[in-house]
Amino acid sequence: MTMASAVVILRPGYYSETCPRAEFIVRDVMKKALIREPRSVASVMRFQFHDCFVNGCDASMLLDDTPTMLGEKLALANINSLRSYEVVDEVKDALEEACPGVVSCADIIIMASRDAVALTGGPDWEVKLGRLDSLTASQEASDAIMPSPRSNATYLMDLFNKFNLSVKDLVALSGSHSIGQGRCFSIMFRLYNQSGTGMPDPAIDPRFKEKLYNLCPLNGDQNVTGDLDATPHVFDNQYFKDLVSGRGFLNSDQTLFTVAQTRKFVRQYSVNQREFFEAFVEGMIKMSDLQVDQPGEIRRNCRVANQKTAKTMWES
């Protein structure tokens, strides 16, 4: 497989000749994953965020650690949080059987993220494809970039701006939390020591706070999970309705209703699901365009870079 620059021209229908059933295969595996475990597709959908923000959309976050490389799976934002890597493995295996060495893991993430949304009731859209997979990963880069559940709106706006993503994009893309669950670990500070006060976050609705106390007691199992919104298996605008009523699960969610710049979009999307869907698609496409100029390849296994020799390094 030829190595090349990872900055490539992306386009819809990229595999129409080399692997015409690629998008059908990805969606079919995602459908089966959804039936098997509904939470899994929400987990896979988040891969796009965690991948594209770290050196572009290059599937670096799928690489396992090696003796000479600390990958991104154990980064602070990913460890014990990202899951369902096996779903991507299943997609890759199916694609390798149909079209060996053709479809990149980076493109699988983009297609699977789209399918996770569409299969749970959200919008469907045409994705641009043609990415290459990175040869390495960086736990350090992930730790330096990825936000934590404690992040506030100002920090998140600054972070998204670095990637030329607007405040509107930030709020719409935060709506990815319309599906899935989060761990108690991510909200313990909100419940028991917000901003070092020894008190809960005052923005939490009192009745919702009691529910969270029962789910996440102070000395309880912090790997217990709670729903990110009131309809965790359906991609809709309930997430924003929850934020308006003070029922956001994560601090990084509820904070969007605390400042004027983000609050106006939260209100807008809470009453207009169509506008949310349109803005979400726009944001996902913009995020999927993030690339970095670096060598790339089509991995045969999404967890490891291809083994190359000096003789074959630059040969097909």
N, C-alpha and C positions, 0 to 999 in steps of 0.2 A: 504494500500500500504506500503510495507516494505521500511524503510529508510536504506540507505547504504552509503558507501563512494562514493563521486562523481568522484574519479579517477577509471575509469573502462576501460576494454579492448574494444576498438572501432573496429568495423568490418563492411564491406559491407554486405548487406542483413540481417542486424540484426533483422528486423521485418518480415522476409520471412515466418515464421510460426505463429507468434502471431498477425500480421496484414499485410498480404501479399500485400494488395493494398495500403499500406501507401504512398509510393512514387508517385503512380499514383494519389491518392487523393490530395496530396499537389500540384502537377503540375496542376491538373485540376482547383483548386481554383486560383492558380496564373495566369493561362490563362484567367480566367474570370476577375480577377483584372486588368490585362493588357488591356483587351478590354474596361473595364469600365473607367479606368484612367491610361494611359501609365506611368505616373510618379510614380505611386504607387509601381511598382515592383522594380524600382531603389531605392526607399526609404527602402523597405524591405531588399534588398540586403545589404545595409549598416548596418543592424542590426548585421550581423556577426562580423564586425569590432568593433562596439561599445559594443558588448557583450563579445567577446572572450578576449579583452584586459583588461577587468576588472574582475579579479578573475576567469579567464577561461571561456570556453563556457558552461554556465549554465543557460541561460535565465534570469539572474538577472535583466537585463535592461528592461524586460517586466513587472516587478512587480510594481504595483501602490503604492503610499505612504500609510502608515498607521499611526495611532496616535503615534506609538512607533518607526517608521522607515521612514527615508527619503530615498526614492528610487532613481534610476538613471535617471529617465525621466526628472527631473528638473536640472540635472547637467549641467554645463556651455556648454559642447560640444553637449548636447542633446536637451535642452529646445528650443522650437520654431524652431528646426532643424529636429530632427527625427519625422517621421510621418508615417501614414498608419498602425498603430498598429491594426486597425480593420481587416486588411487582415490576420494577424496571428490569430486573434480571429475566423475568418471564417474557416481557416484551422483547428484549434483546434476543433471547433464544428463539422466539418465534420469527423474528425478522432475519436472523442469521440462517435459519432453515429455509426461508423463502428467498432471500437475496443476500448471500454471504458477503460480508465486507463492504456493504453499500450504505447502510443507514447509521448515522452517528448517534452516540449516546446523548449528545447535546441536543440533537433534534428530537430524540425520544422524550426528553424532559419537556420540551415545548409542546409537543403533540399530546402527551399524557396530561399535562397541566390543563390544556384546553378541554380535553375529554372529561377530566374530573368535574369541571364546571358544567359542561353540557349535559353530562349524564345525571347530574343531581338537580336539574331543573333550571340551570342558569343559561346564559347566552352561548351560542355556538359561533365560531368565526374561522376565517381562513388564516392559516399560519404560514409564515415565510420560513423556508427551510434551506439547508445547505451548509450548516455549521460543521466545524471540525472539532474533534475532542482534544483536550489538552494532554500534554505528556506528563504533567506533574500537577500537584496541588499544594496549597499553603495554609496550614492551620493558623499561622501567624497573621496572614492576610485576612482570613475569616474573622479572627478575634478582633482585629483592628477595625473592621467595617460593620459587621452585622449588629443590628440593634438588639437590646435586651428587652424582656417584658417590663422592665422598670422605666424604659425610655419615655420622655415627655414629648409633647407636641412640637416644641421648639427644636429639640434635638432631631426629631424625625423629619421636620421640614428642611433643616439644614442638610441632613444626610441625603434626602431625595434630590435636593437641588444640585448636589455634587454630580448626580447622574442625569442632570437635565430633566428631572421629573418634577412636575409642578405640585403645588398644594392640592389641587384637584386630583392629580394622579395618586398622591399619598392617601387621601381619604378613600378614593374609589378602590385602590388596591388593598387597603386595610380591610375592605369588605370581603377579602378572601376568607376571613374568619367567620363568614356566614356558614361554613361547614367545618366540622371537626371538633376536636377537644384539646384542652390544655391541662397541664399538670398542676397540682397544688403547689409544687415547688415554685412555680412562676408567680404565685400570688400571695405567698406567706407574708412578704413585707407589706403588701397592701392591707392585709387583714390585721396585722399585729404591730407593725412598726413603720408606717408610712413616713418617709422623709426623716427617719430617726426620731419620731415623736413618741414611739411606744403606743400609738393609737392607730385605728384603722383609717383608711382613705375616706375623708368626709364626703367624697363624691358618690360613694356607693349607696344605692337605695337601701333603707333600713331592712326591709323584708328580704331583699336579695342578700344582704350582708349576713343575716341569720342563716340563710341557706348555705352560704359559703363557709360559715363557721362550722356547720354540721358536716359539710363535705371535707373540710380541711382543718381539723382541730390542731391546736398549737403543737402537740407532740405526736401527731398522727403520721400516717404514711404519705410522704410528699410526692409519691409517684401515682397516687390516686388522680383520676382525671375528671374534669367537669366539662360540660358543653360550652362552646365558645359563644353560642347564642341560643335562643329558645327553640330554634328549628335546625339542629345541627346536622341533619341529613339532607336538608333542602337548601339549595343555593338561591337565596332571595334577599330582600332588603330588611329582614327582621333584625339583623345585626345592628343596623342604624337606629331602628326603633328602640332597641335595647339601650343603646348609648344615650338617647334622648331621655330615657326613664331611669338612668343611673344604674343600669344592669349590665354594663360591659364587664367581661370576665378579667381581661388583662388590663394593667395600668396603661400600657401602650395603646389599648383600644379606647378606654374611657377618657384618656387625656385629650382625644380629638374633639371632645365636647367642652373643653375648658378654655379654649382660645378662639377669638373671633374668626381668624383666617380659616380654621378647619371646621369650626362649628357650623358655619353657613352651609357647607357641603353635606355635613352629617344630617342637618335638618332637611335639606333638599332631597337627599337620597332616601330618607326615612318616609317620605310621602310620595316619592316618584321612583318606582322600581325600574321603569324603562330608562330613565336618565342614569341611574346607577349602572345598569347593565352596559349602556353605551360607553360610559366613562371607564368602566372596568376593562372592557375589551380594548379601548384605546390605550389604557395604561399597560396592559399585558403585552400589547404589540410593541409599544415603545421600550418596555423593559427587555423584551426578547431581542431587540436590536443591539443591545450592549455587547461590544466585542473589544478584544485587546489584540494587538499585533504580536503574535507569538506562533511558534511552530505547532502544527496540529496533525491529527491522523483520524482514521476511523477505527476505533477500538473494536476488537473482536469480543472482548469481555469488558463490560462497563466498569468493573472494579479494578482493573489493572491495565497499565499501558502495554501496548504490543511489544513483544520481545524482538529487538532488531540487532542485526550484526552490521559491522562496517561495510560489508559487501552489499547489503540490501537496504541500507539506510535511505538512500535516495532513489531506489528503484521501485517500480510498480510490482 
